[in-house]
Amino acid sequence: MLKGFRDFLLRGNVVDLAVAVVIGTAFVAIVTAFSEGIINPLLALFGGSNEMGLGFQLVADKPATFIEVGPIITAAINFLLVAAILYFILVVPATRMKKRFSQADEELTENELLIQIRDLLAEQRGRSNGKHGLRAESAQHTDGDSAY
């Protein structure tokens, strides 16, 4: 039971997820400071002379009925900024690195891979029999046309 839990924790996607959460949390603090320092004052401009900010009041004499639209807009901007930062700083470089360091074997089609395996097995059989490829040549002539 503990071995399964350990295997789960050591899988790459769990570690990647943990790193993303930590970095995402750090970016949230930066984006929140940006929003509170720049976005909120800009949104307050659209609030006009209303002291409560951007929004509308349901009942004219009751401040408790004021519906604030500014914080909703700020939260949406925060989300978009965090998502964009994480995408361009983490996802895009990670994808490029995976493509750059991926092995050529992963790009082979199934058929090409089977052909390579067949050729290697034929070559090994030829070496072990001392005939150096005589069997490999006969194997290629008998079923080589069907593989291509």
Buried (B, 14 or more C-beta within 10 A) or exposed (E): EEEEEEEEEEEEEEEEEEEBEEBBEEBBEEBBEBBEEEBBEEBBEEBEEEEBBBBEBEEEEEEEEBEBBBBEBBEEBBEEBBBEBBEEEBEEEEEEEEEEEEEEEEEEEEEEEEBEEBBEEBBEBBEEEEEEBEBBEBBBEEEBEEEE
